[in-house]
Amino acid sequence: MAERREAEARLRPPRGETLLYLNGVTKAFDGFKAINDLSLVVARGEMRAIIGPNGAGKTTMMDIITGKTRPDAGEVFFAGDTDLTRHDEAEIASLGIGRKFQKPTVFEGHTVEENLRLALSGSRSIFAALLHRRGAAEDARIDAILRTVRLADRRGASAADLSHGQKQWLEIGMLLAQDPELLLVDEPVAGMTDAETEETARLLRDIARTRSVVVVEHDMHFVRMLGVKVTCLHEGHVLAEGPLDMVSADPRVIEVYLGR
């Protein structure tokens, strides 16, 4: 019991450093509660893994955080007192929350570098962004992102020629170009090779040194590589939370998820 308390203490967000705060969040669709009294706290600079069976509410939770779906009840706050339920998707993105969906969506007709410059451009059109006069600061930022997402040697390659894993990395880079404080990443290693999976774990750990990252994932081997606090959702609420070994040994988690 003492060891468990010590493990939980190591993974607890520092006092006063909460970035994302969900409390008592509920959302129903046609009478079905996709989210049911969900409470979750993510600290600044923390990476959290979210696991759970299909239908557990993982996608709906991310939809609520990003403003795609409005909760029926509960509180959703970001960076202190910013009430996310009062903002739409575009406003929430501008506040510093970026979301990566499972299937990569990159501009395959453009190079890797051009994709990043388009992401940097904000409201500029594609044509205006590609003709935009680049400054030293912008070039340095592109270089840093390329190094972070392991694509420095592919900057001039067409996005269409990248492997599936590299396209995932490029899309993560496009999110980084928008400078979010919180990244929501949905099943980033689905379809990746073993080598790409291992590199993605290192990539996300690198990003989490300066930003908060929430990773939704089914691959338990990958979650173990991340080495972070794990939250298991079931029927729209938190079933178990803590280190992976503790969560995966929970009889309730084994019954509803890992034992299947």
Backbone torsions as a table, in degrees:
resi	resn	phi	psi	omega
1	MET	NA	-41.5	180.0
2	ALA	-63.8	-39.9	179.1
3	GLU	-63.7	-39.1	179.1
4	ARG	-63.7	-43.3	179.6
5	ARG	-64.0	-38.6	178.7
6	GLU	-65.2	-41.6	179.3
7	ALA	-63.7	-42.4	179.3
8	GLU	-64.6	-38.6	-179.6
9	ALA	-64.2	-37.7	-179.8
10	ARG	-65.8	-29.6	-176.3
11	LEU	-96.3	-0.8	-177.4
12	ARG	-77.2	137.0	178.1
13	PRO	-59.6	140.9	177.7
14	PRO	-58.3	143.2	179.5
15	ARG	-58.5	131.7	178.0
16	GLY	81.0	3.7	-176.4
17	GLU	-114.7	23.3	179.4
18	THR	-69.1	132.6	176.4
19	LEU	-103.2	-46.1	-179.0
20	LEU	-120.8	130.8	-175.3
21	TYR	-135.2	115.0	174.4
22	LEU	-115.2	133.1	-178.2
23	ASN	-140.0	119.2	176.1
24	GLY	60.6	34.5	-175.3
25	VAL	-78.3	131.8	179.3
26	THR	-134.6	138.1	175.9
27	LYS	-145.6	124.5	179.4
28	ALA	-116.6	144.7	174.0
29	PHE	-121.9	114.7	-179.7
30	ASP	51.4	42.5	177.3
31	GLY	88.3	-14.1	179.3
32	PHE	-90.8	124.5	-179.2
33	LYS	-84.0	97.5	177.4
34	ALA	-70.3	-34.4	174.3
35	ILE	-124.9	129.4	-172.2
36	ASN	-133.8	97.6	177.6
37	ASP	55.8	50.0	-177.1
38	LEU	-85.7	130.3	174.5
39	SER	-126.9	135.2	-175.8
40	LEU	-154.4	138.3	177.7
41	VAL	-128.6	127.5	176.6
42	VAL	-121.9	131.1	-177.1
43	ALA	-86.8	161.8	171.8
44	ARG	-62.3	133.5	178.4
45	GLY	75.8	8.5	179.9
46	GLU	-95.9	144.4	167.0
47	MET	-109.3	130.4	-178.6
48	ARG	-123.4	138.0	175.0
49	ALA	-102.4	132.6	177.6
50	ILE	-111.8	123.0	178.8
51	ILE	-124.0	172.3	178.3
52	GLY	148.7	159.1	-178.9
53	PRO	-67.5	164.8	174.2
54	ASN	-57.5	137.6	-178.4
55	GLY	84.7	7.3	-177.8
56	ALA	-75.3	-16.8	180.0
57	GLY	108.9	8.7	-175.7
58	LYS	-63.3	-47.9	-178.9
59	THR	-67.6	-42.1	178.8
60	THR	-62.3	-38.1	176.9
61	MET	-58.7	-46.2	179.3
62	MET	-67.5	-35.1	176.5
63	ASP	-61.1	-38.9	180.0
64	ILE	-69.4	-43.5	-179.5
65	ILE	-61.9	-37.8	-176.1
66	THR	-91.6	1.0	175.4
67	GLY	86.5	3.9	178.3
68	LYS	-71.0	-31.4	-179.9
69	THR	-129.9	138.4	178.1
70	ARG	-94.1	133.4	176.5
71	PRO	-72.6	154.5	175.9
72	ASP	-79.7	-28.0	-179.7
73	ALA	-157.4	162.0	176.0
74	GLY	104.9	173.1	-177.1
75	GLU	-113.6	139.7	175.7
76	VAL	-136.4	105.9	-177.0
77	PHE	-120.0	147.7	-179.3
78	PHE	-131.3	134.8	175.3
79	ALA	52.7	47.0	177.9
80	GLY	100.9	-106.4	-172.1
81	ASP	-109.4	19.0	177.3
82	THR	-82.4	111.1	-179.1
83	ASP	-82.8	105.5	-175.4
84	LEU	-67.5	-21.2	-179.6
85	THR	-70.4	-11.3	-180.0
86	ARG	-99.0	6.5	-176.6
87	HIS	-125.9	151.6	176.8
88	ASP	-90.5	-179.1	-174.7
89	GLU	-59.3	-46.4	-178.0
90	ALA	-63.5	-41.8	-179.9
91	GLU	-65.7	-40.8	-179.7
92	ILE	-66.3	-38.5	176.1
93	ALA	-61.2	-40.9	-179.6
94	SER	-70.8	-20.6	177.8
95	LEU	-75.2	-18.1	177.5
96	GLY	118.1	28.8	176.2
97	ILE	-119.0	120.0	179.5
98	GLY	-114.2	144.7	-177.9
99	ARG	-128.2	132.4	175.2
100	LYS	-113.3	121.1	178.8
101	PHE	-80.7	169.0	-175.6
102	GLN	-62.0	-44.9	-179.4
103	LYS	-87.4	124.0	-178.3
104	PRO	-65.5	138.8	178.5
105	THR	-124.6	89.9	179.5
106	VAL	-116.0	164.9	177.4
107	PHE	-85.7	96.3	-171.8
108	GLU	-69.5	-18.8	178.6
109	GLY	-83.1	0.1	-179.6
110	HIS	-119.5	163.1	179.1
111	THR	-74.3	169.5	176.9
112	VAL	-57.7	-48.4	-179.2
113	GLU	-62.7	-41.1	179.8
114	GLU	-63.5	-37.0	176.6
115	ASN	-59.6	-43.1	-179.9
116	LEU	-68.0	-37.6	179.4
117	ARG	-68.3	-34.9	175.8
118	LEU	-64.5	-38.5	178.5
119	ALA	-68.5	-33.7	177.7
120	LEU	-69.9	-25.7	-167.3
121	SER	-71.1	-17.3	-179.7
122	GLY	69.1	-117.2	-173.3
123	SER	-87.7	-2.3	-179.4
124	ARG	-68.1	149.8	176.2
125	SER	-71.5	165.5	179.1
126	ILE	-58.8	-45.1	-178.5
127	PHE	-62.0	-47.2	-178.9
128	ALA	-65.5	-37.4	-178.1
129	ALA	-65.9	-40.1	-177.9
130	LEU	-74.2	-22.3	176.2
131	LEU	-94.5	-3.4	-177.7
132	HIS	-60.0	136.6	178.6
133	ARG	-75.7	119.6	-174.6
134	ARG	-83.3	140.9	176.0
135	GLY	-106.1	169.3	-177.8
136	ALA	-62.9	-38.2	-178.6
137	ALA	-65.6	-41.3	179.6
138	GLU	-66.3	-41.4	178.5
139	ASP	-61.8	-41.8	-179.3
140	ALA	-64.8	-37.8	179.7
141	ARG	-67.8	-41.8	176.8
142	ILE	-60.8	-45.1	179.9
143	ASP	-59.0	-42.6	-178.9
144	ALA	-65.2	-41.3	179.6
145	ILE	-66.3	-42.0	178.9
146	LEU	-59.4	-40.6	178.1
147	ARG	-66.6	-42.3	-178.0
148	THR	-61.3	-42.2	-176.2
149	VAL	-95.4	17.5	171.9
150	ARG	61.7	34.8	-178.3
151	LEU	-125.7	19.7	-178.2
152	ALA	-59.5	-34.5	-178.4
153	ASP	-86.6	0.3	179.2
154	ARG	-118.5	18.0	-173.0
155	ARG	-60.0	-33.0	-178.8
156	GLY	-93.6	-0.4	-178.8
157	ALA	-78.7	150.4	174.6
158	SER	-68.4	138.9	178.7
159	ALA	-59.9	-28.1	-179.9
160	ALA	-65.9	-23.9	-176.9
161	ASP	-90.2	-1.0	179.6
162	LEU	-76.6	154.8	172.3
163	SER	-70.7	168.5	179.3
164	HIS	-58.3	-44.6	179.3
165	GLY	-62.3	-41.5	179.5
166	GLN	-65.7	-34.0	175.6
167	LYS	-65.0	-37.4	175.8
168	GLN	-62.4	-42.8	179.1
169	TRP	-64.6	-39.6	179.2
170	LEU	-62.6	-42.4	179.9
171	GLU	-65.8	-36.1	174.4
172	ILE	-62.5	-40.0	176.5
173	GLY	-62.2	-38.0	178.6
174	MET	-66.0	-33.4	173.8
175	LEU	-67.1	-43.7	-180.0
176	LEU	-61.3	-32.9	179.4
177	ALA	-62.2	-24.9	178.7
178	GLN	-86.9	-0.5	174.1
179	ASP	56.8	52.3	178.5
180	PRO	-76.8	153.3	174.6
181	GLU	-88.8	-24.4	179.2
182	LEU	-131.1	127.9	175.9
183	LEU	-110.8	130.6	173.2
184	LEU	-107.4	119.0	-171.8
185	VAL	-122.7	120.6	-174.7
186	ASP	-101.1	113.9	176.8
187	GLU	42.7	64.0	-174.0
188	PRO	-67.6	-21.9	-175.2
189	VAL	-104.8	8.7	177.6
190	ALA	-60.1	124.8	179.0
191	GLY	83.1	3.0	-179.1
192	MET	-85.1	157.3	171.3
193	THR	-72.8	166.6	178.5
194	ASP	-60.2	-41.4	-179.2
195	ALA	-65.2	-41.9	178.8
196	GLU	-65.9	-36.7	178.5
197	THR	-62.0	-46.6	179.5
198	GLU	-62.7	-40.9	-179.6
199	GLU	-69.2	-33.5	178.4
200	THR	-65.9	-37.5	176.3
201	ALA	-61.2	-43.7	178.1
202	ARG	-65.5	-40.6	179.8
203	LEU	-59.7	-47.8	-178.6
204	LEU	-67.7	-35.5	176.4
205	ARG	-64.9	-36.7	176.3
206	ASP	-62.1	-45.8	-178.9
207	ILE	-62.9	-38.5	-176.3
208	ALA	-69.9	-5.6	174.7
209	ARG	-70.0	-25.1	-176.2
210	THR	-125.9	-5.6	-177.6
211	ARG	-141.7	165.4	172.5
212	SER	-91.6	142.2	-177.9
213	VAL	-135.1	129.5	172.9
214	VAL	-113.6	120.4	-176.5
215	VAL	-113.2	119.4	172.5
216	VAL	-93.3	124.4	-172.4
217	GLU	-152.8	145.8	175.8
218	HIS	-101.7	-20.2	-175.6
219	ASP	-79.7	103.3	-176.4
220	MET	-67.2	-29.8	176.5
221	HIS	-63.6	-41.8	178.2
222	PHE	-67.1	-42.0	178.4
223	VAL	-59.1	-39.4	178.1
224	ARG	-64.8	-37.0	177.1
225	MET	-60.7	-34.8	-178.3
226	LEU	-67.4	-35.0	176.8
227	GLY	65.1	41.2	-175.3
228	VAL	-124.4	174.1	175.4
229	LYS	-63.2	140.5	-176.3
230	VAL	-118.4	136.4	173.3
231	THR	-117.3	123.5	177.6
232	CYS	-102.1	121.5	176.9
233	LEU	-97.5	147.7	174.8
234	HIS	-153.7	127.4	-179.8
235	GLU	51.9	38.9	171.2
236	GLY	83.4	8.0	177.2
237	HIS	-141.4	170.8	-177.9
238	VAL	-76.6	120.6	178.4
239	LEU	-89.4	-40.9	179.9
240	ALA	-156.0	154.3	-177.3
241	GLU	-153.3	138.9	179.1
242	GLY	148.0	-161.5	176.3
243	PRO	-61.2	151.0	-175.9
244	LEU	-56.8	-42.6	-178.3
245	ASP	-61.0	-39.4	179.9
246	MET	-68.8	-45.1	-178.3
247	VAL	-66.1	-43.9	-177.0
248	SER	-70.7	-16.8	177.3
249	ALA	-92.3	-6.1	-179.4
250	ASP	-68.9	123.8	-178.2
251	PRO	-56.3	-32.9	-179.8
252	ARG	-68.3	-40.1	179.1
253	VAL	-67.7	-41.3	178.4
254	ILE	-61.0	-41.8	-176.2
255	GLU	-67.3	-45.4	-172.7
256	VAL	-92.8	-14.6	-173.2
257	TYR	-136.7	-66.0	-171.2
258	LEU	-71.2	-25.2	-178.7
259	GLY	-80.3	-6.7	-177.1
260	ARG	-80.4	NA	NA
